[in-house]
């Protein structure tokens, strides 16, 4: 199954679900949530927890029941049943919800929409924290299984983990198309193995099946609230990766993900949790590593190896998700333009963002050395997960009201129940603030500050630039009466500009300082629409900029936020009638207006925010590469703007 095959059966809800697509989804979508059984129950009963859960039959039944119903409420009901219905032209994820907010928000609720969009940006920032913690905790938890097989291997856990992580990030530049074909079968083997081990444990202590009743979870929460509340900070690890189901919806479609979840992932994870609970009931000492000890002696080394492969896949999925979130944030104006490489020609659009990749790698390795165990990282992990889930729930219900006009009483009832669950998890994780939960909050606050500062800085720079450029229609009109007359040189010139309202600085400088302009001058603007992709038939909008056929036209190229602009290729599709003469693109000159930014005295932003904006601007990718322009024929003309 190739990525092109996947693309050919993408979206529509009534399409036939193909087995090959479901297998591919198992390898990409469910890696994170599918490896949660490795560390969830182990973390709940961790004796080093500041609020440990005593091991007793009532507590074991309560914890297993609480895990099962948390998964059902958050993953099956919130994400699979509800949130995944809120798609943006087939795409999912919290950035897609933000675009839906902008699209469906009414003028009377502009302030509310702005606040919710800001909340969504903070959720996206939390996801970056998740992207750093997931590879560290996933790979660490799997490699820690070596201690179960051979206790003397404990000193090798950190070095082996670091080697795996470095290797994982190093191969990102090659893309996942080649290895993606192996992901699905590996995850099928993984789910089959953990399900079989779970059945073994259940067979030895079948009474654990009573934990499937919600009464055990409710009795545990009401009768032992002091224990249960703090336990939620670890129970939430069972739903890590829920956001990935939504974020990857555009790759496979809602029905495919639903089929994979209900058909294999949910049953396998449930069997594993039940089996681990049964094992602890039989021997409380196994709570130190119930997942690996559940396997027979002969199968423990193979389970460790399969777990390592599965956690690498889980890390791969969240890294790819970070690339996608960063790309969407760039297109929506919350991050500077970074170099993005497409690693596949398929419609799915697998991408690689080098700057994000290396920042993630350094961050993940730092976390491994700083926390050293998966149990220590678990305190930090829950905060990133619960924060993102809570924000997603809020945004979804607002979209449901504004887009589908769901009755208020129905929305209020559903929101009250699901938000109560989310807030309980969030509050429980706040109790771990000094034990590591501060980390994802710090990462999120840093990323959030950078994103909203960049957005504000862009507004300031755009306003200053518009004043310097002046009106494009007036500038073109002035060329007709210019004295002495403007010299028109043979050939074509392409001027990249932000819109058609203002004249490109490079074009104005060329005319005012050199007194010449090419025979064909095309002002090109690139617009990112709040949709993932734009059909080629709707790509270009041409404006002649007046009645006279003077060879000066404006072309608006429209792209979806999941696409990378390819200016030259799209200009080739224009006809001579559209551009007032045939463009000579193979020999054309391309002009870019480069802005040199400096800190000014105007009170546009706080001084420290100006510093953040200027520092962030240094990671901006080269515009010629970003727009796909030929470097040997691209001319850059600079201008200085103070912020």
Order of alpha helices (4+ residues) and beta strands (2+ residues): alpha-alpha-alpha-alpha-alpha-alpha-alpha-alpha-alpha-alpha-alpha-alpha-alpha-alpha-alpha-alpha-alpha-alpha-beta-beta-alpha-alpha-alpha-alpha-alpha-beta-alpha-beta-beta-beta-alpha-beta-alpha-alpha-beta
